[in-house]
Amino acid sequence: MVQSVIVYSEIIPTLLALAGVYFIGTGILDHKRSQAVLGILLFFAAVIVPFIILTSLI
């Protein structure tokens, strides 16, 4: 149980946040609004998804 909690609370949000920051940066620098919006959505998903998954595990 502890190993699955670490994956959902630490690893997945970190990967989503890094991908979000990458897409935000490339979207703003290349003037591509769709990439910037995708980055913002991924970043918010990195914040919200652990709460959704971890509350269902409890």
N, CA, C and O atoms as a CHARMM CRD file, in Angstrom:
* protein
*
  232
    1    1 MET  N      0.82400  -1.19800   0.00000 PROA 1      0.00000
    2    1 MET  CA     0.00000   0.00000   0.00000 PROA 1      0.00000
    3    1 MET  C      0.86300   1.25400   0.00000 PROA 1      0.00000
    4    1 MET  O      0.57000   2.21800  -0.70700 PROA 1      0.00000
    5    2 VAL  N      1.92200   1.23700   0.79300 PROA 2      0.00000
    6    2 VAL  CA     2.76700   2.42700   0.90000 PROA 2      0.00000
    7    2 VAL  C      3.44700   2.72400  -0.43200 PROA 2      0.00000
    8    2 VAL  O      3.58000   3.88700  -0.81200 PROA 2      0.00000
    9    3 GLN  N      3.87500   1.69300  -1.14100 PROA 3      0.00000
   10    3 GLN  CA     4.55900   1.91800  -2.41000 PROA 3      0.00000
   11    3 GLN  C      3.62800   2.53600  -3.44800 PROA 3      0.00000
   12    3 GLN  O      4.05500   3.38300  -4.23200 PROA 3      0.00000
   13    4 SER  N      2.38100   2.13000  -3.46400 PROA 4      0.00000
   14    4 SER  CA     1.44600   2.72300  -4.42400 PROA 4      0.00000
   15    4 SER  C      1.10300   4.15500  -4.05200 PROA 4      0.00000
   16    4 SER  O      0.85600   4.97500  -4.93600 PROA 4      0.00000
   17    5 VAL  N      1.08200   4.47300  -2.77400 PROA 5      0.00000
   18    5 VAL  CA     0.80900   5.83800  -2.34500 PROA 5      0.00000
   19    5 VAL  C      1.94100   6.76300  -2.76800 PROA 5      0.00000
   20    5 VAL  O      1.68700   7.89800  -3.17200 PROA 5      0.00000
   21    6 ILE  N      3.17000   6.30700  -2.68300 PROA 6      0.00000
   22    6 ILE  CA     4.31200   7.12600  -3.09300 PROA 6      0.00000
   23    6 ILE  C      4.24400   7.43000  -4.58400 PROA 6      0.00000
   24    6 ILE  O      4.54700   8.54800  -5.00100 PROA 6      0.00000
   25    7 VAL  N      3.85500   6.45800  -5.38200 PROA 7      0.00000
   26    7 VAL  CA     3.74000   6.68400  -6.82200 PROA 7      0.00000
   27    7 VAL  C      2.70500   7.75900  -7.10700 PROA 7      0.00000
   28    7 VAL  O      2.95400   8.66400  -7.90400 PROA 7      0.00000
   29    8 TYR  N      1.53400   7.66900  -6.46100 PROA 8      0.00000
   30    8 TYR  CA     0.44700   8.60300  -6.73800 PROA 8      0.00000
   31    8 TYR  C      0.64900   9.97000  -6.09000 PROA 8      0.00000
   32    8 TYR  O      0.13200  10.96900  -6.59000 PROA 8      0.00000
   33    9 SER  N      1.39000  10.03000  -4.98900 PROA 9      0.00000
   34    9 SER  CA     1.53200  11.31000  -4.30200 PROA 9      0.00000
   35    9 SER  C      2.82800  12.03600  -4.64200 PROA 9      0.00000
   36    9 SER  O      2.91800  13.24500  -4.43100 PROA 9      0.00000
   37   10 GLU  N      3.82000  11.34600  -5.15600 PROA 10     0.00000
   38   10 GLU  CA     5.11100  11.98600  -5.40900 PROA 10     0.00000
   39   10 GLU  C      5.53600  11.93600  -6.88000 PROA 10     0.00000
   40   10 GLU  O      5.92200  12.96200  -7.43900 PROA 10     0.00000
   41   11 ILE  N      5.47100  10.79300  -7.49600 PROA 11     0.00000
   42   11 ILE  CA     6.06300  10.61800  -8.82400 PROA 11     0.00000
   43   11 ILE  C      5.16100  11.18100  -9.92600 PROA 11     0.00000
   44   11 ILE  O      5.61900  11.97400 -10.74800 PROA 11     0.00000
   45   12 ILE  N      3.90400  10.78900  -9.95200 PROA 12     0.00000
   46   12 ILE  CA     2.99600  11.24700 -11.00800 PROA 12     0.00000
   47   12 ILE  C      2.80400  12.76700 -10.98300 PROA 12     0.00000
   48   12 ILE  O      2.86100  13.39200 -12.04300 PROA 12     0.00000
   49   13 PRO  N      2.57700  13.39300  -9.80900 PROA 13     0.00000
   50   13 PRO  CA     2.45500  14.86000  -9.81800 PROA 13     0.00000
   51   13 PRO  C      3.72900  15.56900 -10.26900 PROA 13     0.00000
   52   13 PRO  O      3.66000  16.60700 -10.92800 PROA 13     0.00000
   53   14 THR  N      4.87000  15.02800  -9.92500 PROA 14     0.00000
   54   14 THR  CA     6.12600  15.64300 -10.34800 PROA 14     0.00000
   55   14 THR  C      6.28000  15.58600 -11.86100 PROA 14     0.00000
   56   14 THR  O      6.68300  16.57200 -12.47800 PROA 14     0.00000
   57   15 LEU  N      5.96900  14.45500 -12.46100 PROA 15     0.00000
   58   15 LEU  CA     6.07000  14.33400 -13.91300 PROA 15     0.00000
   59   15 LEU  C      5.06300  15.23300 -14.62000 PROA 15     0.00000
   60   15 LEU  O      5.39000  15.85900 -15.62800 PROA 15     0.00000
   61   16 LEU  N      3.84500  15.30100 -14.09900 PROA 16     0.00000
   62   16 LEU  CA     2.83300  16.17600 -14.69600 PROA 16     0.00000
   63   16 LEU  C      3.24000  17.64700 -14.57500 PROA 16     0.00000
   64   16 LEU  O      3.06000  18.42300 -15.51300 PROA 16     0.00000
   65   17 ALA  N      3.78400  18.02500 -13.42500 PROA 17     0.00000
   66   17 ALA  CA     4.19500  19.42000 -13.23200 PROA 17     0.00000
   67   17 ALA  C      5.36400  19.78300 -14.14400 PROA 17     0.00000
   68   17 ALA  O      5.38600  20.87500 -14.71300 PROA 17     0.00000
   69   18 LEU  N      6.32900  18.88700 -14.28700 PROA 18     0.00000
   70   18 LEU  CA     7.45600  19.16700 -15.18200 PROA 18     0.00000
   71   18 LEU  C      6.99900  19.28600 -16.63400 PROA 18     0.00000
   72   18 LEU  O      7.44700  20.17100 -17.36200 PROA 18     0.00000
   73   19 ALA  N      6.11100  18.39700 -17.04500 PROA 19     0.00000
   74   19 ALA  CA     5.58000  18.48300 -18.40200 PROA 19     0.00000
   75   19 ALA  C      4.78000  19.77400 -18.57300 PROA 19     0.00000
   76   19 ALA  O      4.83900  20.40400 -19.62900 PROA 19     0.00000
   77   20 GLY  N      4.03900  20.16800 -17.54900 PROA 20     0.00000
   78   20 GLY  CA     3.27000  21.40000 -17.61000 PROA 20     0.00000
   79   20 GLY  C      4.15100  22.62300 -17.74400 PROA 20     0.00000
   80   20 GLY  O      3.87100  23.51300 -18.54700 PROA 20     0.00000
   81   21 VAL  N      5.22300  22.67000 -16.95500 PROA 21     0.00000
   82   21 VAL  CA     6.14700  23.80500 -17.03800 PROA 21     0.00000
   83   21 VAL  C      6.81800  23.84500 -18.40500 PROA 21     0.00000
   84   21 VAL  O      7.01900  24.92200 -18.96700 PROA 21     0.00000
   85   22 TYR  N      7.16400  22.68200 -18.94100 PROA 22     0.00000
   86   22 TYR  CA     7.77200  22.62700 -20.27600 PROA 22     0.00000
   87   22 TYR  C      6.82100  23.18700 -21.33300 PROA 22     0.00000
   88   22 TYR  O      7.21800  24.01100 -22.15700 PROA 22     0.00000
   89   23 PHE  N      5.56800  22.73800 -21.30600 PROA 23     0.00000
   90   23 PHE  CA     4.60400  23.20200 -22.30400 PROA 23     0.00000
   91   23 PHE  C      4.25800  24.67900 -22.11900 PROA 23     0.00000
   92   23 PHE  O      4.02600  25.38600 -23.10000 PROA 23     0.00000
   93   24 ILE  N      4.22200  25.14700 -20.88500 PROA 24     0.00000
   94   24 ILE  CA     3.98300  26.56800 -20.65700 PROA 24     0.00000
   95   24 ILE  C      5.12900  27.38000 -21.25500 PROA 24     0.00000
   96   24 ILE  O      4.89900  28.36800 -21.95300 PROA 24     0.00000
   97   25 GLY  N      6.35500  26.96400 -20.98000 PROA 25     0.00000
   98   25 GLY  CA     7.51000  27.68700 -21.49100 PROA 25     0.00000
   99   25 GLY  C      7.59900  27.68800 -22.99900 PROA 25     0.00000
  100   25 GLY  O      7.81700  28.73600 -23.60800 PROA 25     0.00000
  101   26 THR  N      7.43400  26.53600 -23.60900 PROA 26     0.00000
  102   26 THR  CA     7.51900  26.48300 -25.06600 PROA 26     0.00000
  103   26 THR  C      6.33000  27.16800 -25.72900 PROA 26     0.00000
  104   26 THR  O      6.46900  27.75200 -26.80300 PROA 26     0.00000
  105   27 GLY  N      5.18000  27.10100 -25.10500 PROA 27     0.00000
  106   27 GLY  CA     4.00600  27.75600 -25.67000 PROA 27     0.00000
  107   27 GLY  C      4.12600  29.26700 -25.64900 PROA 27     0.00000
  108   27 GLY  O      3.72000  29.94500 -26.59300 PROA 27     0.00000
  109   28 ILE  N      4.68700  29.79500 -24.56500 PROA 28     0.00000
  110   28 ILE  CA     4.84300  31.24800 -24.46400 PROA 28     0.00000
  111   28 ILE  C      5.95400  31.73100 -25.39300 PROA 28     0.00000
  112   28 ILE  O      5.79700  32.74600 -26.07100 PROA 28     0.00000
  113   29 LEU  N      7.06900  31.01500 -25.42800 PROA 29     0.00000
  114   29 LEU  CA     8.19800  31.44900 -26.25200 PROA 29     0.00000
  115   29 LEU  C      7.90900  31.33700 -27.74300 PROA 29     0.00000
  116   29 LEU  O      8.37400  32.16500 -28.52600 PROA 29     0.00000
  117   30 ASP  N      7.14300  30.32000 -28.14700 PROA 30     0.00000
  118   30 ASP  CA     6.83300  30.13700 -29.56400 PROA 30     0.00000
  119   30 ASP  C      5.51600  30.79000 -29.97600 PROA 30     0.00000
  120   30 ASP  O      5.09600  30.68200 -31.12800 PROA 30     0.00000
  121   31 HSD  N      4.87100  31.46400 -29.03300 PROA 31     0.00000
  122   31 HSD  CA     3.58500  32.11600 -29.27300 PROA 31     0.00000
  123   31 HSD  C      2.52800  31.11800 -29.75200 PROA 31     0.00000
  124   31 HSD  O      1.76500  31.39500 -30.67700 PROA 31     0.00000
  125   32 LYS  N      2.50200  29.95300 -29.10000 PROA 32     0.00000
  126   32 LYS  CA     1.49300  28.93200 -29.39500 PROA 32     0.00000
  127   32 LYS  C      0.57300  28.81200 -28.18300 PROA 32     0.00000
  128   32 LYS  O      0.93400  28.23100 -27.15900 PROA 32     0.00000
  129   33 ARG  N     -0.60100  29.36700 -28.32700 PROA 33     0.00000
  130   33 ARG  CA    -1.53600  29.40400 -27.20600 PROA 33     0.00000
  131   33 ARG  C     -1.97700  28.00400 -26.77400 PROA 33     0.00000
  132   33 ARG  O     -2.18800  27.76100 -25.58600 PROA 33     0.00000
  133   34 SER  N     -2.11700  27.08600 -27.73100 PROA 34     0.00000
  134   34 SER  CA    -2.59400  25.74100 -27.39000 PROA 34     0.00000
  135   34 SER  C     -1.59400  25.01100 -26.50300 PROA 34     0.00000
  136   34 SER  O     -1.99600  24.29300 -25.58700 PROA 34     0.00000
  137   35 GLN  N     -0.31300  25.17800 -26.75500 PROA 35     0.00000
  138   35 GLN  CA     0.69900  24.53900 -25.90700 PROA 35     0.00000
  139   35 GLN  C      0.71400  25.15400 -24.51400 PROA 35     0.00000
  140   35 GLN  O      0.87400  24.44200 -23.52200 PROA 35     0.00000
  141   36 ALA  N      0.55000  26.46200 -24.43300 PROA 36     0.00000
  142   36 ALA  CA     0.52900  27.12200 -23.13500 PROA 36     0.00000
  143   36 ALA  C     -0.68500  26.67700 -22.31700 PROA 36     0.00000
  144   36 ALA  O     -0.57600  26.44700 -21.11300 PROA 36     0.00000
  145   37 VAL  N     -1.82400  26.56000 -22.96500 PROA 37     0.00000
  146   37 VAL  CA    -3.03200  26.10800 -22.26500 PROA 37     0.00000
  147   37 VAL  C     -2.88100  24.65800 -21.82100 PROA 37     0.00000
  148   37 VAL  O     -3.30100  24.30000 -20.72100 PROA 37     0.00000
  149   38 LEU  N     -2.28700  23.82500 -22.66500 PROA 38     0.00000
  150   38 LEU  CA    -2.02600  22.43100 -22.28400 PROA 38     0.00000
  151   38 LEU  C     -1.10700  22.37300 -21.07500 PROA 38     0.00000
  152   38 LEU  O     -1.32200  21.55900 -20.17700 PROA 38     0.00000
  153   39 GLY  N     -0.09500  23.21600 -21.03600 PROA 39     0.00000
  154   39 GLY  CA     0.81400  23.26400 -19.89500 PROA 39     0.00000
  155   39 GLY  C      0.11800  23.68200 -18.61600 PROA 39     0.00000
  156   39 GLY  O      0.37900  23.12800 -17.54900 PROA 39     0.00000
  157   40 ILE  N     -0.76600  24.65800 -18.72500 PROA 40     0.00000
  158   40 ILE  CA    -1.50900  25.10400 -17.54800 PROA 40     0.00000
  159   40 ILE  C     -2.42800  23.99700 -17.04800 PROA 40     0.00000
  160   40 ILE  O     -2.53900  23.77400 -15.84200 PROA 40     0.00000
  161   41 LEU  N     -3.08400  23.30800 -17.96900 PROA 41     0.00000
  162   41 LEU  CA    -3.96900  22.20300 -17.57400 PROA 41     0.00000
  163   41 LEU  C     -3.19100  21.05800 -16.93300 PROA 41     0.00000
  164   41 LEU  O     -3.64600  20.47400 -15.95000 PROA 41     0.00000
  165   42 LEU  N     -2.02100  20.73500 -17.48400 PROA 42     0.00000
  166   42 LEU  CA    -1.19400  19.68600 -16.88600 PROA 42     0.00000
  167   42 LEU  C     -0.71700  20.08300 -15.49700 PROA 42     0.00000
  168   42 LEU  O     -0.66500  19.24800 -14.59400 PROA 42     0.00000
  169   43 PHE  N     -0.37300  21.34000 -15.32300 PROA 43     0.00000
  170   43 PHE  CA     0.09200  21.79800 -14.01300 PROA 43     0.00000
  171   43 PHE  C     -1.03300  21.71900 -12.97900 PROA 43     0.00000
  172   43 PHE  O     -0.80800  21.28700 -11.84800 PROA 43     0.00000
  173   44 PHE  N     -2.24100  22.13400 -13.36400 PROA 44     0.00000
  174   44 PHE  CA    -3.37100  22.01200 -12.44400 PROA 44     0.00000
  175   44 PHE  C     -3.71800  20.55100 -12.17900 PROA 44     0.00000
  176   44 PHE  O     -4.13300  20.20000 -11.07400 PROA 44     0.00000
  177   45 ALA  N     -3.55200  19.70300 -13.18200 PROA 45     0.00000
  178   45 ALA  CA    -3.78900  18.27100 -12.97800 PROA 45     0.00000
  179   45 ALA  C     -2.78900  17.70500 -11.98100 PROA 45     0.00000
  180   45 ALA  O     -3.13000  16.82100 -11.19600 PROA 45     0.00000
  181   46 ALA  N     -1.56000  18.20400 -12.00500 PROA 46     0.00000
  182   46 ALA  CA    -0.54900  17.74400 -11.05700 PROA 46     0.00000
  183   46 ALA  C     -0.93300  18.09900  -9.63000 PROA 46     0.00000
  184   46 ALA  O     -0.54500  17.40300  -8.69200 PROA 46     0.00000
  185   47 VAL  N     -1.68100  19.16400  -9.45900 PROA 47     0.00000
  186   47 VAL  CA    -2.11600  19.57000  -8.12100 PROA 47     0.00000
  187   47 VAL  C     -3.34800  18.79000  -7.68300 PROA 47     0.00000
  188   47 VAL  O     -3.45100  18.41700  -6.51400 PROA 47     0.00000
  189   48 ILE  N     -4.27100  18.53800  -8.58100 PROA 48     0.00000
  190   48 ILE  CA    -5.56900  17.97900  -8.21200 PROA 48     0.00000
  191   48 ILE  C     -5.59300  16.44700  -8.21600 PROA 48     0.00000
  192   48 ILE  O     -6.22700  15.84300  -7.35100 PROA 48     0.00000
  193   49 VAL  N     -4.91900  15.81500  -9.16700 PROA 49     0.00000
  194   49 VAL  CA    -5.00100  14.36100  -9.33800 PROA 49     0.00000
  195   49 VAL  C     -4.59400  13.57000  -8.08600 PROA 49     0.00000
  196   49 VAL  O     -5.26400  12.58600  -7.77100 PROA 49     0.00000
  197   50 PRO  N     -3.53800  13.94400  -7.35900 PROA 50     0.00000
  198   50 PRO  CA    -3.20800  13.15900  -6.15900 PROA 50     0.00000
  199   50 PRO  C     -4.32500  13.15000  -5.12400 PROA 50     0.00000
  200   50 PRO  O     -4.55400  12.12900  -4.47700 PROA 50     0.00000
  201   51 PHE  N     -5.01700  14.26000  -4.95900 PROA 51     0.00000
  202   51 PHE  CA    -6.10900  14.29800  -3.99200 PROA 51     0.00000
  203   51 PHE  C     -7.24200  13.37600  -4.41200 PROA 51     0.00000
  204   51 PHE  O     -7.83500  12.70000  -3.57100 PROA 51     0.00000
  205   52 ILE  N     -7.54300  13.34200  -5.67900 PROA 52     0.00000
  206   52 ILE  CA    -8.61500  12.47500  -6.17700 PROA 52     0.00000
  207   52 ILE  C     -8.24400  11.00900  -6.00800 PROA 52     0.00000
  208   52 ILE  O     -9.05600  10.21500  -5.53200 PROA 52     0.00000
  209   53 ILE  N     -7.04500  10.64800  -6.38800 PROA 53     0.00000
  210   53 ILE  CA    -6.61700   9.24400  -6.33200 PROA 53     0.00000
  211   53 ILE  C     -6.43000   8.78300  -4.88600 PROA 53     0.00000
  212   53 ILE  O     -6.87500   7.69700  -4.51300 PROA 53     0.00000
  213   54 LEU  N     -5.77100   9.61100  -4.07600 PROA 54     0.00000
  214   54 LEU  CA    -5.47200   9.18700  -2.70000 PROA 54     0.00000
  215   54 LEU  C     -6.72500   9.10400  -1.84500 PROA 54     0.00000
  216   54 LEU  O     -6.79100   8.25800  -0.95300 PROA 54     0.00000
  217   55 THR  N     -7.72100   9.94900  -2.08300 PROA 55     0.00000
  218   55 THR  CA    -8.95900   9.82900  -1.30300 PROA 55     0.00000
  219   55 THR  C     -9.72100   8.57000  -1.67900 PROA 55     0.00000
  220   55 THR  O    -10.44500   8.01700  -0.85200 PROA 55     0.00000
  221   56 SER  N     -9.56700   8.10600  -2.92200 PROA 56     0.00000
  222   56 SER  CA   -10.23700   6.86100  -3.30500 PROA 56     0.00000
  223   56 SER  C     -9.50800   5.64200  -2.75900 PROA 56     0.00000
  224   56 SER  O    -10.11300   4.58000  -2.61500 PROA 56     0.00000
  225   57 LEU  N     -8.21600   5.77400  -2.45100 PROA 57     0.00000
  226   57 LEU  CA    -7.46200   4.65300  -1.87800 PROA 57     0.00000
  227   57 LEU  C     -7.71900   4.45600  -0.39600 PROA 57     0.00000
  228   57 LEU  O     -7.51400   3.36400   0.13500 PROA 57     0.00000
  229   58 ILE  N     -8.16700   5.50900   0.27200 PROA 58     0.00000
  230   58 ILE  CA    -8.36100   5.43000   1.73200 PROA 58     0.00000
  231   58 ILE  C     -9.62400   4.71500   2.08300 PROA 58     0.00000
  232   58 ILE  O     -9.93900   4.56100   3.26300 PROA 58     0.00000
